[in-house]
Amino acid sequence: NRSTCRQCKAKIEKGTLRIGTISPGPGDYDVTQWRHLACQKKPKNLGEVQNLEHFDVIDPSDQEKVRSHFATGGGSPAKRSRAEIETDK
């Protein structure tokens, strides 16, 4: 229960499907910014969903959720309420 969605600022509950974006931190480490799947837009340079790191190790039903989500170009987080995001679990 430590993660907070970078987009909607709601807590991401343990076990919830989430997407992490890794970027260099201010020191000698990387920072991961987590988002609910519904809050994540499709990265411009993604190409195929299978190219997401660790995609092959998530549950097949979650893989299908990711495929479906990115097939439509990703979310429009500003238009979704927290209640709507919670129903995507």
Secondary structure as UniProt FT lines:
FT   TURN            6..8
FT   TURN            14..15
FT   STRAND          18..24
FT   STRAND          30..36
FT   HELIX           37..39
FT   TURN            44..45
FT   HELIX           49..51
FT   TURN            53..54
FT   HELIX           55..57
FT   HELIX           60..71
FT   TURN            72..73
FT   HELIX           77..79
FT   HELIX           82..86
FT   TURN            87..88
//
